[in-house]
Amino acid sequence: MKRTRRLFATGVLLAVTALLISGCDKSSPDSVALVGSHAWIDAPLDGSTIPLAPYTVVMHASDIAGVAQFEFGVNGAVAATIPAVDVSATFAVAQYVWQPPALGNYALAVRAQNDPGEWGSAASALVTVVEQQMVEVIPTDVVAEEPTPEPTPLPTVTPPPLPTATLPPLPTAPPPPPPTATPPPPPTVTPLPPPTATPKPPTATPKLPTATPKPPTSTPSGPDTQAPSVSLDWTPDNPDENDRIKFTIKASDNVGVTRIELYVTRQGQTSSGPVAVCTNTDTCVKDLGYFASGAYFVTASAYDAAGNTGSTWPATMTVREVIH
């Protein structure tokens, strides 16, 4: 029975992987990555709930230069590197058995490196790890007990009534008058004054610094194939609905950074493009104001003149709800 269930689960996993692979149509212009490899997370999907047990993460990637290896990360840290079976193949599938350390929310990310050594953009998914539920199996071969027959009640014999003797009535004394009860006065209830909420004063909008473009450090002798490096931060680091959130992106490149893009996407929604763009600078500071409570995916990308792209790992920013 266990072997049959295991074969059935393997067949379902292969069928889901085939459907996801068929959905990546190469004829669509949006499915072809211009620079680096394009990776997907097939399982678990974004917003999934998985048990606190070893879980097989399924991923795939495509690149016209061949897929060399995968990189799997959890909460912004690299958890494993999985080499591809055939580095010359333009499409590759990999699996990794991940053991969640504890209950809670986790941001998973996967990216791929092609044969020339270029890293592509990362795919992300936010999952929730819960307790593994146990299912009680009731055996079906239990023989039901036969009902015990109830005894037949015996007939009830009713004796004849006894004769009733009639006695003369006794003299009746007049009842005493009822006592007069004085109701107690109703209690006096003093209402409590309503609580006074002290509003949080608005935070003044900080003046954005003027960034000076950094000149290129060196001139490469051949074609520029090195992608920029990027870092991302925001303040305050644990914001609520009443905080203005300021994002700082820093990038560096061997020739020079030409463009920086910032992406902020609410969990469960699709990104509609960058929310902020800076050009010809290696430092981009943006004050995006207030955010509604909830979880957001935050990432940044930097470009150089040769079209090379560097991206940060997708980070999760949680905005706390303010209860008045």
C-alpha positions as CSV (number, residue, x, y, z in Angstrom):
1,M,0.0,0.0,0.0
2,K,2.8,2.4,0.9
3,R,4.6,1.7,-2.4
4,T,1.4,2.4,-4.4
5,R,0.9,5.7,-2.6
6,R,4.6,6.7,-3.3
7,L,4.3,5.8,-7.0
8,F,1.0,7.8,-7.2
9,A,2.6,10.9,-5.5
10,T,5.6,10.7,-7.9
11,G,3.3,10.6,-10.9
12,V,1.4,13.6,-9.7
13,L,4.6,15.5,-9.2
14,L,5.8,14.7,-12.7
15,A,2.5,15.7,-14.2
16,V,2.5,19.1,-12.4
17,T,6.1,19.7,-13.5
18,A,5.1,18.8,-17.2
19,L,2.2,21.3,-17.0
20,L,4.4,24.1,-15.7
21,I,7.1,23.3,-18.3
22,S,4.4,23.5,-21.1
23,G,3.3,26.8,-19.7
24,C,6.7,28.4,-20.3
25,D,6.0,29.1,-24.0
26,K,9.2,30.3,-25.8
27,S,7.0,32.0,-28.4
28,S,6.0,34.6,-25.8
29,P,8.3,37.6,-25.7
30,D,7.8,38.0,-21.9
31,S,9.2,34.5,-21.3
32,V,12.7,35.1,-22.7
33,A,15.3,36.7,-20.4
34,L,17.5,39.3,-22.1
35,V,20.4,38.8,-19.6
36,G,21.2,35.7,-17.6
37,S,19.0,32.7,-16.8
38,H,15.3,32.8,-16.0
39,A,14.3,30.6,-13.0
40,W,10.9,29.4,-11.7
41,I,9.7,27.7,-8.4
42,D,7.3,24.9,-9.3
43,A,6.6,23.7,-5.8
44,P,5.7,25.1,-3.3
45,L,3.7,27.9,-4.9
46,D,3.6,31.5,-3.5
47,G,1.2,31.6,-0.5
48,S,1.2,27.8,0.1
49,T,1.0,26.2,3.5
50,I,3.3,23.2,4.1
51,P,3.8,20.9,7.1
52,L,6.8,21.0,9.5
53,A,8.6,18.1,7.7
54,P,11.1,17.5,4.9
55,Y,9.7,19.1,1.8
56,T,10.9,18.6,-1.8
57,V,11.4,22.0,-3.6
58,V,11.0,21.7,-7.4
59,M,12.6,24.3,-9.6
60,H,13.5,24.8,-13.3
61,A,15.4,27.4,-15.4
62,S,16.1,28.2,-19.0
63,D,19.0,30.0,-20.7
64,I,20.1,30.1,-24.4
65,A,23.7,29.7,-23.2
66,G,23.0,26.5,-21.1
67,V,22.1,26.1,-17.4
68,A,25.1,25.3,-15.2
69,Q,23.7,25.3,-11.6
70,F,20.8,26.4,-9.3
71,E,21.0,28.4,-6.1
72,F,18.3,27.9,-3.4
73,G,17.9,30.5,-0.6
74,V,15.7,31.0,2.5
75,N,15.0,34.4,4.1
76,G,17.9,36.0,2.1
77,A,20.5,33.4,2.9
78,V,21.9,30.7,0.5
79,A,20.8,27.3,1.7
80,A,22.1,25.0,-1.1
81,T,23.7,25.0,-4.6
82,I,22.5,22.3,-7.0
83,P,24.5,21.6,-10.2
84,A,22.6,21.0,-13.4
85,V,22.9,17.5,-15.0
86,D,23.8,18.8,-18.5
87,V,25.4,22.3,-18.5
88,S,24.9,22.5,-22.3
89,A,21.1,22.1,-22.1
90,T,19.1,25.3,-22.4
91,F,16.4,23.9,-20.0
92,A,17.0,22.2,-16.7
93,V,15.0,20.9,-13.7
94,A,16.3,20.4,-10.2
95,Q,15.0,19.3,-6.8
96,Y,16.1,20.0,-3.2
97,V,14.8,18.4,0.0
98,W,14.4,21.3,2.5
99,Q,13.8,20.8,6.2
100,P,12.0,23.9,7.8
101,P,13.7,24.6,11.1
102,A,10.5,25.8,12.9
103,L,6.9,27.0,12.4
104,G,6.4,30.4,10.8
105,N,6.7,32.3,7.4
106,Y,9.6,31.8,5.1
107,A,10.7,33.6,1.9
108,L,12.1,31.1,-0.6
109,A,14.1,32.2,-3.6
110,V,15.7,30.4,-6.6
111,R,18.1,31.7,-9.2
112,A,20.2,30.0,-11.9
113,Q,23.7,30.5,-13.4
114,N,24.4,29.9,-17.1
115,D,27.4,28.2,-18.6
116,P,29.4,31.5,-19.1
117,G,28.9,32.2,-15.4
118,E,26.1,34.9,-15.4
119,W,23.5,34.8,-12.7
120,G,19.8,35.5,-13.7
121,S,17.0,37.1,-11.8
122,A,15.6,35.2,-8.7
123,A,12.1,33.7,-8.4
124,S,10.5,34.0,-5.0
125,A,7.6,32.4,-3.0
126,L,6.3,33.1,0.5
127,V,5.2,29.9,2.4
128,T,3.8,29.2,5.9
129,V,5.0,26.2,7.9
130,V,2.4,24.7,10.2
131,E,2.1,21.6,12.5
132,Q,1.9,18.3,10.7
133,Q,-1.6,16.9,11.2
134,M,-2.1,13.2,12.1
135,V,-5.0,11.3,10.5
136,E,-6.5,8.5,12.6
137,V,-7.2,5.4,10.6
138,I,-10.3,3.4,11.7
139,P,-10.0,-0.3,10.8
140,T,-12.8,-1.5,8.5
141,D,-12.7,-5.2,9.6
142,V,-14.2,-4.6,13.0
143,V,-17.3,-6.8,13.5
144,A,-20.3,-4.8,14.8
145,E,-21.7,-6.2,18.0
146,E,-25.2,-7.6,17.9
147,P,-27.8,-5.6,19.8
148,T,-28.9,-7.1,23.1
149,P,-32.6,-7.9,23.0
150,E,-34.6,-5.9,25.6
151,P,-36.7,-8.0,28.0
152,T,-40.5,-8.0,27.4
153,P,-42.2,-6.0,30.2
154,L,-44.6,-8.0,32.4
155,P,-48.3,-6.9,32.6
156,T,-49.1,-4.4,35.4
157,V,-51.8,-5.5,37.8
158,T,-53.8,-2.5,39.2
159,P,-55.4,-3.2,42.6
160,P,-59.0,-1.9,43.2
161,P,-59.2,1.5,45.0
162,L,-59.7,1.6,48.7
163,P,-62.8,3.3,50.2
164,T,-62.3,7.0,51.1
165,A,-63.6,8.3,54.5
166,T,-65.0,11.8,54.5
167,L,-64.0,13.9,57.6
168,P,-65.8,17.1,58.7
169,P,-63.9,20.3,57.9
170,L,-61.7,21.9,60.6
171,P,-62.4,25.6,61.6
172,T,-60.3,28.0,59.4
173,A,-58.4,30.8,61.2
174,P,-58.0,34.1,59.3
175,P,-54.5,34.4,57.8
176,P,-52.2,37.1,59.2
177,P,-51.7,40.2,57.0
178,P,-48.6,39.9,54.6
179,P,-45.5,41.9,55.7
180,T,-44.8,45.0,53.7
181,A,-41.4,44.8,52.1
182,T,-39.5,48.0,51.2
183,P,-37.5,47.6,48.0
184,P,-33.8,48.7,48.2
185,P,-32.9,51.8,46.2
186,P,-31.3,51.0,42.8
187,P,-27.5,51.2,42.6
188,T,-26.0,54.3,41.1
189,V,-23.6,53.5,38.1
190,T,-21.0,56.1,37.3
191,P,-19.9,55.8,33.7
192,L,-16.1,55.7,33.0
193,P,-14.7,58.5,30.9
194,P,-13.8,57.4,27.4
195,P,-10.1,56.6,26.8
196,T,-8.1,59.4,25.3
197,A,-5.8,58.4,22.4
198,T,-2.7,60.4,21.8
199,P,-2.2,60.6,18.0
200,K,1.3,60.0,16.8
201,P,2.8,63.2,15.3
202,P,3.7,62.9,11.6
203,T,7.2,62.4,10.7
204,A,8.8,65.2,8.8
205,T,9.9,64.3,5.2
206,P,13.7,64.0,5.2
207,K,15.5,65.9,2.5
208,L,16.9,63.5,-0.1
209,P,20.7,63.7,-0.6
210,T,22.0,64.7,-4.0
211,A,23.9,61.7,-5.4
212,T,27.0,62.4,-7.5
213,P,27.7,59.9,-10.3
214,K,30.7,57.8,-9.5
215,P,33.2,57.8,-12.4
216,P,34.2,54.4,-13.8
217,T,37.2,52.9,-11.9
218,S,38.8,51.1,-14.9
219,T,38.3,50.6,-18.6
220,P,38.1,46.9,-19.5
221,S,40.2,45.7,-22.4
222,G,37.6,43.4,-23.8
223,P,33.7,43.2,-23.7
224,D,32.2,44.0,-20.4
225,T,30.6,40.8,-18.9
226,Q,30.7,41.7,-15.2
227,A,27.3,42.5,-13.6
228,P,26.9,45.2,-11.0
229,S,26.7,44.3,-7.3
230,V,23.6,45.7,-5.4
231,S,22.6,46.2,-1.7
232,L,19.2,47.2,-0.4
233,D,18.0,48.7,3.0
234,W,15.1,50.6,4.4
235,T,14.3,52.6,7.5
236,P,12.7,52.1,9.9
237,D,13.5,48.4,9.8
238,N,10.3,47.4,11.6
239,P,7.7,49.9,10.3
240,D,4.0,50.3,11.1
241,E,1.2,52.1,9.2
242,N,2.2,55.5,10.7
243,D,5.9,55.4,9.5
244,R,7.2,56.9,6.3
245,I,9.5,54.3,4.8
246,K,12.8,55.4,3.1
247,F,14.7,52.9,0.8
248,T,18.4,53.1,0.1
249,I,20.0,51.2,-2.8
250,K,23.8,51.1,-3.3
251,A,25.4,49.6,-6.4
252,S,29.0,49.3,-7.8
253,D,30.4,48.1,-11.2
254,N,33.8,47.7,-12.8
255,V,32.9,50.3,-15.5
256,G,29.9,52.3,-14.1
257,V,26.3,52.0,-13.0
258,T,23.8,53.5,-15.5
259,R,20.4,52.6,-13.9
260,I,19.0,51.5,-10.5
261,E,15.4,50.1,-10.2
262,L,13.4,49.5,-6.9
263,Y,10.5,46.9,-6.8
264,V,8.0,46.7,-3.9
265,T,5.2,44.1,-4.4
266,R,2.5,43.3,-1.9
267,Q,2.2,39.6,-1.1
268,G,-0.3,37.8,-3.3
269,Q,-0.2,40.5,-6.0
270,T,1.7,40.7,-9.3
271,S,4.5,43.3,-9.8
272,S,3.5,46.1,-12.2
273,G,7.1,47.4,-12.6
274,P,9.6,49.5,-10.6
275,V,8.2,51.9,-8.0
276,A,11.4,54.1,-8.2
277,V,14.2,54.6,-10.8
278,C,17.6,56.4,-10.5
279,T,20.0,56.9,-13.4
280,N,23.7,57.5,-13.7
281,T,24.4,57.1,-10.0
282,D,25.6,54.4,-7.6
283,T,23.4,55.4,-4.7
284,C,19.6,55.7,-5.0
285,V,17.6,57.0,-2.0
286,K,13.7,57.1,-2.2
287,D,11.1,58.1,0.4
288,L,7.9,56.3,-0.6
289,G,5.8,57.5,2.3
290,Y,3.2,55.4,4.1
291,F,2.3,51.7,3.4
292,A,-0.8,49.7,4.4
293,S,-0.3,46.9,6.9
294,G,0.8,43.6,5.4
295,A,3.8,41.7,3.9
296,Y,5.7,43.0,0.9
297,F,8.5,41.6,-1.4
298,V,11.3,44.1,-1.9
299,T,14.1,43.8,-4.4
300,A,16.5,46.1,-6.4
301,S,18.3,45.7,-9.7
302,A,21.3,47.7,-11.2
303,Y,22.4,47.9,-14.8
304,D,25.6,48.9,-16.6
305,A,26.2,50.3,-20.1
306,A,26.8,46.8,-21.5
307,G,23.4,45.5,-20.4
308,N,24.6,43.4,-17.5
309,T,22.2,43.2,-14.6
310,G,22.7,42.6,-10.9
311,S,19.8,42.0,-8.5
312,T,19.3,41.6,-4.7
313,W,17.7,38.6,-3.1
314,P,14.0,39.1,-2.6
315,A,13.5,40.4,1.0
316,T,10.2,40.4,3.0
317,M,9.2,43.7,4.6
318,T,6.3,43.5,7.1
319,V,4.3,46.7,7.9
320,R,2.6,46.3,11.3
321,E,-1.1,47.4,11.8
322,V,-1.7,50.2,14.3
323,I,-4.7,49.5,16.6
324,H,-6.4,52.7,17.9
